[in-house]
Amino acid sequence: MSNPTYENVHNQFKLNGFHLDREDLCRVAYSFIKEGEEFEKPVGDFLLDWFDSKNYIEMQTSGTTGTPKIICVSKQAMVDSALATGDFFDLQPGNKALQCLPVKYVAGKMMLVRAMILGLDLEFVAPSSHPLRNNEIVYDFVAMVPLQAQNSVQELKKAKKMIVGGAAVNKTLEKQLLKLPTEVYETYGMTETITHIAARKLGEKAFTVLPYVTISYDERNCLVIHAPRISEEVIITNDIVELVNENQFIFLGRMDNVINSGGIKLIPEQIEEKLANKIHERFFITSKTDKELGEKVVLVIEGEKQEFDETLYEALDKYEKPKEIIFIPKFKETGSGKIMRKETVK
């Protein structure tokens, strides 16, 4: 099929075992909206939007980096994003894929688009924290958020390739996933880039960009994304990176999280990485205002109060050492499982 457009559905596309073309999908969409289960209704809505006369889709951003807002995304850009993913992960028509993400968000919508454009055999199930429970099917391609991956470690040997996105993959989860025969990639992206524009194979440090994407960085050392097929505008992020070459970067942390303690700039994510093997609960590094230092480093741990000995901070430089530990029973998080640092501390 030459240069697919959003009006085409690949002739090998299947949804839950059935070959469906454009007309079939519109019929299915109506029945999902009228009689479907709760999780099927957004799928129906999305399919009707996809096949309407407009050349764009309205989407809500996740709100991790600011107030959630509605943006218009070109359908052809979504098709181009799907083709780039297909190239990068070598997805073939007829490959079996699992869709277990809420279609309300861009990641769930894009799994449907990839399937329709690349001709995947898509199984879609209710989004849950244990998507592979009681499921014997072997999948070629699966997309999950970290919480789903964490809960599916035992069953994941049934997946050949998996992408994990929506929130960072922590070191503990990475170790567990590396023991599997599955090829697992952490993805990098946002709603504005129509899901991922880069992926990092677990075990490697750097993210590699997808086809037709180039990267640079600005004077703050923050990543700048040039993806003309996906966004007409250059996307300037708040993510501090180290560029390896024009196709690869190492993510260091977010500009919004940087702590200025006594004139020393500290990146919380770097400190978290050094503490990853020492603390078994979820935790993050943040700051509090301090008379002498301006900002002091604070360690926030989820759960009951506990004692730690001096060895906890062995791997840290003297400026990185937290001046205080705060215990919070339950962290606040976004729908995809990303910890909302500021809201949690409030």
Buried (B, 14 or more C-beta within 10 A) or exposed (E): EEEBEBEBBBEBBBBEEEEBEEEEBBEBBEEBBEEBEEBBBBBBBBBBBBBEEEEBBEBEBBBBBEEEEEEEBBBBBBBBBBBBBBEBBEBEBBBBBBBBBBBBBBBBBBBBBBBBBBBBBBBBBEBEBBBBEEBEEEBBBBBBBBBBBBBBBEBBEBBBBBBBBBBBBBEBBBEBBEEBEBBBBBBBBBBBBBBBBBBBEBEEEBBBBBEBBEBEBEEEEBBBBBBEBBBEEEBEBBBBBBBEEEBBBBBBBBBEBBBEBEEBEBBBBBBBBBBBEBBEEBBBBBBBEBEEBBBBBBBBBBBEEEEEEEEBBEBBEEBBEBBEBBBBEEBEBBBBBBBBBEEBBE
